[in-house]
Structure formats: C-alpha cells, structure tokens
Amino acid sequence: MAEKKKPGPSVKDPEVYEALRDDGASKEKAARIANASAAQGRSEVGGRGGKAGDYEDRTVDELRKRAAELDIEGRSSMNKAELIDALRNH
C-alpha cells in the first residue's frame, strides 16, 4: 500500500484534513475545515452546518446558480444528477 503524501504546511490540522480526504472531500474543502478546526477547536467547527437542504430538493436552475458561484465549468450543459455530483465533488 502506498504511503500517503502529507498535506502542505498551510494545513494546520493534518489529522482532520486526512480524515476528510479519506471521506471524499476535495483538497480545498478539507484544508478549509482543517484550518478552521485548528483555529477554533474541533467541537466548535463540528457543531456548524446542517442548514442547507439536500441538493436533490433543489431545482436545476438553483443548482446551476450554486455551480456558477463556485465557478464549476460546463454547468450550463449538465443535467441535475451531473450538477449534484459536480457540486459535491468540487
């Protein structure tokens, strides 16, 4: 089994970063959460969230708007399932 590459020095909580990456989070998202947990404490960061509804409950137009906010390329030609996948894995 290959050894995992350590995150760069900008990641302040490598343990949280690696756990998030193992769960499928993007590098950007994992770093953002790991750095927030290092600065504010894991329990503080872990208590956030849960306010947004499921992507499946949104319309294609709403998903495209969110994809535009995240600058996801090709969003205008994506169907709902593709938009959801792109948003979850950006």
C-alpha positions, 0 to 999 in steps of 0.5 A: 500500500502506498504511503500517503503524501502529507498535506502542505504546511498551510494545513494546520490540522493534518489529522482532520484534513486526512480524515476528510480526504479519506471521506471524499472531500476535495483538497480545498474543502478539507484544508478549509475545515482543517484550518478552521478546526485548528483555529477554533477547536474541533467541537466548535467547527463540528457543531456548524452546518446542517442548514442547507437542504439536500441538493436533490430538493433543489431545482436545476436552475438553483443548482446551476446558480450554486455551480456558477458561484463556485465557478464549476465549468460546463454547468450550463450543459449538465443535467441535475444528477451531473450538477449534484455530483459536480457540486459535491465533488468540487 
